Amino acid sequence: MTSVIYLSPGEDMPDHGDDTRWLRIEASHDGWFFGSGGSFKANGDWVGYGSLAEDDVSLEAALAAAQRWAAKYDVPTIWIQLAP
């Protein structure tokens, strides 16, 4: 199961290097929530995540999409920054 961690304003997710699976959701000044991330396929190939416009409209939609992707690519934590 993927953990969800809310970051404090001005705080960034930890940087554990290029071999770490990661996913974050960031609020924008216009009320949207953009997701990005990186992980690895079962064969070891890197795969990136960029949220879709239909998922950016709310935190709930962004988080649901991120959780599906995290489950598929074994990402342990979703980091959320609510302050743009």
C-alpha positions as CSV (number, residue, x, y, z in Angstrom):
1,M,0.0,0.0,0.0
2,T,1.2,3.5,-0.9
3,S,1.7,6.0,1.9
4,V,0.5,9.6,1.4
5,I,2.6,12.3,3.1
6,Y,1.5,16.0,3.2
7,L,4.4,18.4,3.1
8,S,4.6,21.6,5.0
9,P,4.6,24.9,3.0
10,G,8.1,25.3,1.6
11,E,9.1,21.7,2.3
12,D,10.1,19.5,-0.6
13,M,10.1,15.7,-0.7
14,P,13.4,14.0,0.1
15,D,15.8,13.4,-2.7
16,H,17.0,9.8,-2.5
17,G,18.7,9.7,-5.8
18,D,18.0,8.4,-9.3
19,D,17.2,4.8,-8.3
20,T,14.2,5.8,-6.1
21,R,10.6,5.4,-7.1
22,W,8.8,8.6,-6.4
23,L,5.5,10.5,-7.0
24,R,4.4,13.9,-6.0
25,I,1.3,16.1,-6.4
26,E,1.8,19.9,-6.3
27,A,-0.8,22.6,-6.0
28,S,-0.7,25.4,-8.5
29,H,-1.7,29.1,-8.0
30,D,-4.9,28.5,-10.0
31,G,-6.2,25.7,-7.9
32,W,-5.1,22.8,-10.0
33,F,-3.0,19.8,-8.7
34,F,-0.3,18.5,-11.0
35,G,1.3,15.1,-10.5
36,S,4.7,13.9,-11.6
37,G,6.8,10.9,-10.8
38,G,9.2,8.2,-11.8
39,S,9.5,4.4,-11.2
40,F,10.6,1.3,-12.9
41,K,8.8,-1.4,-14.9
42,A,9.2,-5.1,-14.0
43,N,11.9,-5.4,-16.6
44,G,13.9,-2.5,-15.0
45,D,13.1,0.2,-17.6
46,W,12.4,3.6,-16.2
47,V,8.8,4.9,-16.5
48,G,7.6,8.5,-15.9
49,Y,4.4,9.8,-14.6
50,G,2.8,13.1,-15.7
51,S,-0.8,13.8,-14.6
52,L,-3.6,14.2,-17.2
53,A,-5.6,17.4,-17.4
54,E,-8.8,15.7,-16.3
55,D,-7.0,14.5,-13.1
56,D,-5.6,18.0,-12.3
57,V,-8.9,19.6,-11.4
58,S,-9.0,18.6,-7.7
59,L,-6.8,17.1,-5.1
60,E,-9.1,14.1,-4.9
61,A,-8.9,13.4,-8.6
62,A,-5.1,13.9,-8.7
63,L,-4.6,11.7,-5.7
64,A,-6.9,8.9,-7.1
65,A,-4.9,8.9,-10.4
66,A,-1.6,9.0,-8.6
67,Q,-2.6,6.1,-6.3
68,R,-3.5,3.9,-9.3
69,W,-0.2,4.6,-11.0
70,A,1.7,4.1,-7.7
71,A,0.1,0.7,-7.2
72,K,0.9,-0.3,-10.8
73,Y,4.6,0.7,-10.5
74,D,5.2,-0.1,-6.8
75,V,5.8,3.5,-5.6
76,P,5.9,3.5,-1.8
77,T,5.0,7.1,-1.1
78,I,3.0,9.9,-2.7
79,W,4.2,13.4,-1.5
80,I,1.6,16.2,-1.6
81,Q,2.4,19.9,-1.5
82,L,-0.7,21.9,-1.0
83,A,1.0,25.3,-1.1
84,P,2.0,26.5,-4.5
